[in-house]
């Protein structure tokens, strides 16, 4: 404490002084969250001890992220994804009992207006790629089938691009569809085998991490969003077991329970593939939110 009675800001008490000011506000949980962020940020600065020039460089990088972000290109979301924060938030908010299919992030290419199709329909509207038949069953934790569940699916094409990522090169709603499980909780449809892909590296986040030789690719996968009355909504992905990038998913979405077997089938008409995968849902808890 100085002679004026005003506490002196220093390395030892810096986070505490900022937190004290924040916590004077009566504005819900935000001040306490910010105080925690400040505490960790000041700890990082004390440990890394940047020079003023290095700190200005860090601020310039964050500024560049903001300047490069707009409605169709969100560098802040990409940074959250690539540093594992997005997946961490999903995990914290979707704890599931053993045996239930884990949640993953929904990703940036989901569309809520995909067409509802009959079982067995082909969601590949341009027919480009190796044919893939997808089937599965939706059950509860006791193995009982969930009839009438809504199964939304979307995926990248055989070149690793989503329909709304390159709308001029693919038909609208290509590789998207919404199905309803039958009385046995089963569904099936036709599509093409998806390819893995690189995440955007043309912005400040990608350029910075590429310079560190950081993994920037995603293994091949299919997205699913499954909902049913009285059950927690499930958003998840199924990954190709044979993809060499499985252990280095750029957004940390791969979990052992989400790895599927894409089986090759050869015939006189050429090679095709099949995938059969079961999804296990949990009953909704009172007050729980769809995810």
Order of alpha helices (4+ residues) and beta strands (2+ residues): alpha-alpha-alpha-alpha-alpha-beta-beta-beta-beta-beta-alpha-beta-beta-beta-beta-beta-beta
